[in-house]
Amino acid sequence: MLKSCKYCGRIHDTKYDCGRRPSTQKKITYIDRFRSSRRWREKREQIRRRDKNLCQICIRNLYNTDQQYNYHNLSVHHAIPIETDYDKRLDDDNLLTVCGMHHEMAESGEIPYEAIKQIIEEQEEAQ
């Protein structure tokens, strides 16, 4: 079936690739490769064990906590983002277990870096 191409403006078959159509494939970045690496999976589990598989912000009743002992929807947050300092991506003193809500708050800056760093230091001292 012939149609006007919205990318090149010519008329050609709908299955014809004119070469102007943008690629739909997502570019895989070095951060994507890191997040799927074995080293990250092992480090993430180590940090979760250190933090007793609990959100460390919820357990301290900070920042709109709904449930103090929250062990649902957990992830490991980088206090200093990977994009900012790639060398700190696996440092214990840069990682903290948080729930989904607090992870979003930390990423958006609603939870200050200093508060996250203080909690990480407490967790490191408890080890």
GUVOVEX-384412 format. One record per atom (N, C-alpha, C): residue in three letters; x, y, z. Coordinates in steps of 0.02 Angstrom, whole numbers, plus 50000, padded with zeros to 5 digits. Layout:
// GUVOVEX-384412
ALAXYZ;...
***
This chain:
// GUVOVEX-384412
MET500424994150000;MET500005000050000;MET500455006250000;LEU500325010749955;LEU500715016949950;LEU500435022249997;LYS500895025750030;LYS500695031150075;LYS501235036550074;SER501035042450095;SER501515047850101;SER501915046750165;CYS502565046750160;CYS503005045450217;CYS503075051950258;LYS502945051350323;LYS502995057350365;LYS503725059050382;TYR504195054850364;TYR504895056050378;TYR505265059250319;CYS505125056750259;CYS505485059450201;CYS505035063550154;GLY504365062950161;GLY503905066750120;GLY503735063550053;ARG504065058250035;ARG503935054849972;ARG503365049749980;ILE503125047349925;ILE502615042249925;ILE502945035549909;HIS502875030849954;HIS503135024149942;HIS502745019049983;ASP502895012649974;ASP502555007250009;ASP502675007950084;THR502175006150124;THR502235006850198;THR502775002450227;LYS502954997050192;LYS503474992550218;LYS504174994650195;TYR504224999550151;TYR504865001850126;TYR505205006350178;ASP505855005250190;ASP506235009250237;ASP506625014550198;CYS506415020850205;CYS506735026350168;CYS507385028550200;GLY507535026150260;GLY508155027950293;GLY508105034050337;ARG507545037350336;ARG507455043450377;ARG507065042050441;ARG506765036250444;ARG506375034550503;ARG506845033850563;PRO506685037150619;PRO507135036750677;PRO507155029750706;SER507705028050735;SER507795021550766;SER507375021150830;THR507035015550839;THR506635014650899;THR507025010850952;GLN507615008750935;GLN508015004850981;GLN508335009451033;LYS508265007651097;LYS508545011551151;LYS509295010551153;LYS509655015951160;LYS510385015551166;LYS510565012951236;ILE510965007851238;ILE511175004951302;ILE511785008751326;THR511745011551386;THR512285015651413;THR512725011451460;TYR513275014351480;TYR513725010951527;TYR513365009851594;ILE512895014151611;ILE512515013351674;ILE512045007351667;ASP511725006551610;ASP511295000751599;ASP511694994251604;ARG512284994251574;ARG512704988251578;ARG512914986851650;PHE513074992151688;PHE513254991151758;PHE512674988251798;ARG512074990951789;ARG511494988651828;ARG511304981451813;SER511524978751758;SER511374971651743;SER511984967151757;SER512504969951786;SER513114966051798;SER513064961751861;ARG513454956551863;ARG513474952051921;ARG513744955751982;ARG514234959951972;ARG514524963752028;ARG513994967952063;TRP513554971252023;TRP513034975452054;TRP512514971052090;ARG512324965452060;ARG511834961152093;ARG512094958652159;GLU512734956752162;GLU513034954352225;GLU513094959952276;LYS513304965852254;LYS513364971552300;LYS512674973552327;ARG512174973652283;ARG511494975452303;ARG511244970752357;GLU511364964252349;GLU511144959352400;GLU511534960252465;GLN512174961852460;GLN512584963052520;GLN512314969052559;ILE512134974452525;ILE511874980352559;ILE511194978952589;ARG510774975152554;ARG510124973352581;ARG510204969152644;ARG510684964552645;ARG510814960552706;ARG511064965052763;ARG511514969652746;ARG511774974352797;ARG511204978252829;ASP510724980252787;ASP510164984352811;ASP509564980152833;LYS509674973552841;LYS509154968952867;LYS508534968652823;ASN508604969952758;ASN508044969852711;ASN507464974252734;LEU507624980052760;LEU507124984952782;LEU507294991752754;CYS506784995652738;CYS506905002552717;CYS507185006352777;GLN507775009152769;GLN508115012452824;GLN507825019352841;ILE507425022052797;ILE507085028352812;ILE506435026952848;CYS506075021752826;CYS505455019852860;CYS505595017752932;ILE506115013952943;ILE506255011253010;ILE506415016953060;ARG506625022653033;ARG506765028553075;ARG506175033353078;ASN505615031453048;ASN505005035653046;ASN505125042653019;LEU505495043052964;LEU505645049452933;LEU505265050252868;TYR505135056352847;TYR504875058052781;TYR504255054152761;ASN503715055452796;ASN503045052752780;ASN503015045052780;THR503325041952829;THR503315034752834;THR502615032152849;ASP502405027152810;ASP501745024052821;ASP501805017952867;GLN502335014152858;GLN502425007852893;GLN503145007552916;GLN503255007052982;GLN503935007453008;GLN504385001752984;TYR504134995552985;TYR504544989852964;TYR504354987852893;ASN504574991952846;ASN504394991052776;ASN504914986752741;TYR504704980952718;TYR505144976552680;TYR504854975052611;HIS504404979352587;HIS504094978652521;HIS504404983652472;ASN504454981652409;ASN504674986052355;ASN505344989452371;LEU505824985552394;LEU506474988452414;LEU506944988952354;SER507374993952358;SER507914994752310;SER508514997852346;VAL509084997752313;VAL509685000652342;VAL509825007252307;HIS509855012552347;HIS509935019452321;HIS510665021552325;HIS510905024852272;HIS511575027852272;HIS511505034952298;ALA511825036552354;ALA511805043252382;ALA512105048252332;ILE512685046552306;ILE512995050352251;ILE512835046552188;PRO512445049352142;PRO512225045752082;PRO512805043052040;ILE512685037652006;ILE513185034551962;ILE513425039551910;GLU512965043551883;GLU513135048451832;GLU513625053651858;THR513585055251922;THR514005060351952;THR514705057651967;ASP514745051751998;ASP515385048752015;ASP515355041152005;TYR515575038951948;TYR515545031851930;TYR515975027551976;ASP516505030452002;ASP516965026552045;ASP516645024552112;LYS516125028052133;LYS515805026552197;LYS515215021752190;ARG515125018852132;ARG514525014852118;ARG514485008552161;LEU515035005952186;LEU515034999852227;LEU515275001052298;ASP515345007352319;ASP515575008952387;ASP515015008052437;ASP515155004352490;ASP514645003252543;ASP514415009752573;ASP514855014652578;ASP514675021052609;ASP514305025752561;ASN514075022952505;ASN513675026852457;ASN513005023552443;LEU512865017952476;LEU512275013952459;LEU511815013052520;LEU511165013152508;LEU510675012652562;LEU510045009052536;THR509775004552576;THR509155001152559;THR508555005552576;VAL508135006752526;VAL507535010952536;VAL506945007852499;CYS506345009852520;CYS505745007652485;CYS505645011952422;GLY505165010152381;GLY505045013752319;GLY504875021052330;MET504445022452379;MET504235029352392;MET504825033652413;HIS505235031152460;HIS505805035052483;HIS506355035352430;HIS506405030352387;HIS506895030652332;HIS506715036452285;GLU506075036952268;GLU505865042552225;GLU505995049252258;MET505855049652323;MET505955055952360;MET506705057652361;ALA507125052652371;ALA507855053852373;ALA508105055952305;GLU507855052852252;GLU508065054552184;GLU507855061652165;SER507275063752189;SER507025070452171;SER507315075952216;GLY507665073952269;GLY507965078952314;GLY507535080752373;GLU506945077552381;GLU506515078952438;GLU506835076552503;ILE507245071352499;ILE507645069152556;ILE508355071552543;PRO508615075952585;PRO509275078752572;PRO509835073552576;TYR510355074852537;TYR510945070552535;TYR511235069552605;GLU511255074852645;GLU511555074452712;GLU511185069452756;ALA510515069252751;ALA510115064452790;ALA510265057352768;ILE510315056252704;ILE510475049552678;ILE511165047452700;LYS511645052052695;LYS512335050552715;LYS512385048852789;GLN512005052352831;GLN511995050952903;GLN511735043852917;ILE511205041952883;ILE510925035252892;ILE511425029952869;ILE511755031152813;ILE512265026352788;ILE512825025552840;GLU513045031152868;GLU513575030852919;GLU513355026852980;GLU512735027653002;GLU512465023853057;GLU512475016353041;GLN512285014652980;GLN512265007652959;GLN512975004752955;GLU513445008552932;GLU514135006252928;GLU514435005152997;GLU514265009553045;GLU514515008853114;GLU514205002753148;ALA513595001053131;ALA513244995453161;ALA513534988753140;GLN513914988753085;GLN514204982453060;GLN514734979853104;
***
